[in-house]
Amino acid sequence: MEKVIVKPLKHRGRSCAGLFFTNHAALNRSFQQVAGAKWSNTFRCYWVACARGLFTLLKEAVRNYGVLEVEGGEAWLEGVEEIKILPAPLKSFIPKKKEKPQPIKKPISAQNQSALDKLEQRLILQAYSDSTMRTYKNEMRQYLMYLGEKDVSRMTTDDLREYLVYCRDELKLSENTLHSRINALKYYFENLAGWDRFVWDIPRPKKESQLPKVLNERELERLFNALPNSKHKAILFTAYSAGLRVSEVAKIKIAHIDSHRGQILIKGAKGKKDRYVPASPLLLDILRNYYLKCDPKPKEYLFESEQTGTLLSVRTIQEVFSKAKRRAGIKKEVGIHSLRHSFATHLLDKGTDIRYIKDILGHFDIKTTERYLHVSNAKLVNIVSPFDDLWKKGNIEW
């Protein structure tokens, strides 16, 4: 069993507990998920703020992996007595970092840089999304750095197979990353190098088949009740009630909410595709209540940063979810996207046709929706959100 030494320290002016142990992946995850621990580069350890109940949380985090040794008793962990400042990091407990395989990086030659520039120009002319352009350019750049002085225009399918085997066996790239790299190479060689039948000549690795991660109704109640901030509640309510991606929640504008028709316009979503999602009377009422409480009032986007006056970042919304999950004591390894999965799954549980769900989620192919298993747009506005049923049970605070 792993030994975890808990020592008092002051971190950013706060009374904290430093968690010192040799590198242990499962312990790292457990401390982050159960106790909300974060890494300190200054002290080279995980830390968590002192608070009542902390000792119980730490015991739960190490239960399956190790034992706790708390210096100076447990009282200071609960924040009931002053702690002594730890003078310096304890280097003997610095976790060892795993050495990741490093890709071959050579300077990109002039002719290959020209190929990369042409790739970028074509992506711009075809109006690809910023994220796709960023991915394709980065993956192509990795390949060109691997080639060095070799001319990319002289490469053959055998050369590409050899490179992809190197990516899998030497760099240990995941199936998803390999698919992104193949997509970028396919785009370049078919659109700029004039290759045919790239798909048949270069086989793809089989992707891991994963089921969507879903929260049950009791977990959702705990999650929503764990946030005292009405703005944060409104964000998570909106994500679950309409089955939205986190980027879609962030980009909702006040002008996109149609209270009379009971719907929200999701503008320029994945694949540059607009769609309408149903906004139940209950959700609209919650959003009005949230808007009235706001000071200052949002001007353009529904959820704006008080500091910048513009839309909240995706990362900020993800942090809102993570904080709620920790406070609710939810141990499932899920992110905010699980609210979208939960929405679709709970609709299916209530007997909603999968073709309706496909349209609400904005999927191009129904096979994507079939993972959790939508009919005509005319009936979309009549769908009752599962959030409404959950609210009517009276267990959620607002």
Secondary structure as UniProt FT lines:
FT   STRAND          2..11
FT   TURN            12..13
FT   STRAND          14..20
FT   HELIX           25..35
FT   STRAND          38..40
FT   TURN            41..44
FT   STRAND          45..49
FT   TURN            52..53
FT   HELIX           54..62
FT   TURN            63..65
FT   STRAND          66..70
FT   TURN            71..72
FT   HELIX           75..78
FT   HELIX           91..93
FT   HELIX           110..125
FT   TURN            126..127
FT   HELIX           130..147
FT   TURN            148..149
FT   HELIX           152..154
FT   HELIX           157..169
FT   HELIX           175..191
FT   HELIX           198..201
FT   HELIX           217..225
FT   HELIX           230..242
FT   HELIX           246..250
FT   HELIX           254..256
FT   STRAND          257..258
FT   TURN            259..262
FT   STRAND          263..266
FT   HELIX           270..272
FT   STRAND          275..278
FT   HELIX           281..293
FT   TURN            306..308
FT   HELIX           314..328
FT   HELIX           337..349
FT   TURN            350..351
FT   HELIX           354..361
FT   HELIX           366..369
FT   TURN            370..372
FT   HELIX           377..382
FT   HELIX           386..392
FT   TURN            393..394
//
